[in-house]
Amino acid sequence: MLGNTHAAEPRVISVDKNKAYPPAFDELKEEGIIPESTKFRQKKYLNNVVEQSHRFIKRLIKNNQWFQYFNTAKNTIAGYEIMNMIRRGQVKFVEKGNVFAQKRFVESLFGISM
């Protein structure tokens, strides 16, 4: 099943039209990672939460921005993702919209005191 998660088993997994998704979904079902009851839905422009949450990141990384090394790209994009999560209130004890709490949290991460 889904391993060690805090969420319930997914009822439906919605993805875009990428051709790699159906075989991967079938393989995960065969391995028992995804429950048999989970349905697979492939729609081009469905309210796909995963794609929507990356919209912010896609805007930051322009098509003409090229990274010289994979690790540089990975670390930069991870930083964008984390800052976006903090901004959206997805970090424990840091409210969405509380800019001062967000600022204090980031400062505490880097040992900055202002």
C-alpha positions as CSV (number, residue, x, y, z in Angstrom):
1,M,0.0,0.0,0.0
2,L,1.0,3.6,0.4
3,G,3.7,3.0,2.9
4,N,4.2,5.4,5.9
5,T,2.0,8.4,5.1
6,H,-0.3,10.6,7.0
7,A,-3.0,10.9,4.3
8,A,-5.7,8.5,3.3
9,E,-5.4,6.3,0.2
10,P,-6.0,8.3,-2.9
11,R,-9.4,7.8,-4.6
12,V,-8.2,9.2,-8.0
13,I,-4.8,10.2,-9.4
14,S,-5.1,13.0,-11.9
15,V,-2.3,13.8,-14.3
16,D,-1.7,15.5,-17.6
17,K,-1.4,13.7,-21.0
18,N,2.2,12.6,-20.6
19,K,2.5,9.1,-22.2
20,A,4.8,7.9,-19.4
21,Y,2.2,8.1,-16.7
22,P,-0.1,5.1,-17.6
23,P,2.7,2.5,-17.6
24,A,4.2,4.0,-14.4
25,F,0.7,3.9,-12.8
26,D,0.2,0.3,-13.8
27,E,3.6,-0.7,-12.5
28,L,3.0,1.0,-9.2
29,K,-0.4,-0.8,-8.9
30,E,1.3,-4.2,-9.6
31,E,3.9,-3.5,-7.0
32,G,1.2,-2.7,-4.4
33,I,2.4,0.9,-3.9
34,I,-0.9,2.3,-5.2
35,P,-4.1,0.5,-4.0
36,E,-6.1,-1.4,-6.5
37,S,-9.1,0.8,-5.8
38,T,-7.3,4.0,-6.9
39,K,-8.5,5.2,-10.3
40,F,-6.3,6.9,-12.9
41,R,-7.5,10.0,-14.7
42,Q,-5.6,11.6,-17.6
43,K,-6.9,15.1,-18.6
44,K,-4.9,17.8,-20.4
45,Y,-6.3,20.8,-18.4
46,L,-7.9,19.3,-15.3
47,N,-7.6,21.0,-11.9
48,N,-4.4,19.1,-11.4
49,V,-3.1,20.2,-8.0
50,V,0.4,19.1,-8.7
51,E,0.6,21.1,-11.9
52,Q,-1.0,24.1,-10.3
53,S,1.4,24.2,-7.4
54,H,4.3,24.3,-9.9
55,R,2.9,27.2,-11.8
56,F,4.8,29.6,-9.5
57,I,8.0,27.8,-10.1
58,K,7.5,27.6,-13.8
59,R,7.2,31.4,-13.9
60,L,10.5,31.8,-12.0
61,I,12.4,29.5,-14.3
62,K,12.2,31.0,-17.8
63,N,12.7,28.9,-20.9
64,N,15.9,30.7,-21.6
65,Q,17.4,30.1,-18.2
66,W,19.9,27.2,-18.5
67,F,21.7,25.6,-15.6
68,Q,25.2,24.4,-16.3
69,Y,25.0,21.5,-13.8
70,F,22.2,19.3,-12.7
71,N,22.9,19.8,-9.0
72,T,22.8,23.6,-9.4
73,A,19.3,23.2,-11.1
74,K,18.1,20.8,-8.4
75,N,19.2,22.9,-5.5
76,T,17.9,26.2,-7.1
77,I,14.5,24.7,-7.9
78,A,14.3,23.1,-4.4
79,G,14.9,26.5,-2.9
80,Y,12.1,28.0,-5.0
81,E,9.8,25.2,-3.9
82,I,10.6,25.6,-0.2
83,M,10.2,29.4,-0.3
84,N,6.8,28.9,-2.1
85,M,5.7,26.3,0.6
86,I,6.6,28.8,3.3
87,R,4.7,31.6,1.5
88,R,1.6,29.3,1.1
89,G,1.6,28.4,4.8
90,Q,2.6,24.8,4.4
91,V,5.2,24.9,7.2
92,K,4.3,24.1,10.7
93,F,3.9,27.1,13.0
94,V,4.2,29.6,10.1
95,E,0.8,31.0,9.0
96,K,-0.1,31.8,5.4
97,G,0.0,35.6,5.0
98,N,2.0,36.2,8.2
99,V,5.0,37.8,6.5
100,F,6.8,38.5,9.8
101,A,6.5,34.8,10.9
102,Q,7.8,33.7,7.5
103,K,10.7,36.2,7.8
104,R,11.6,34.9,11.3
105,F,11.4,31.3,10.1
106,V,13.8,31.9,7.2
107,E,16.1,33.9,9.5
108,S,16.2,31.0,12.0
109,L,17.1,28.6,9.2
110,F,20.1,30.5,8.2
111,G,21.1,31.8,11.7
112,I,20.4,35.4,10.7
113,S,19.3,37.9,13.3
114,M,18.2,41.4,12.3
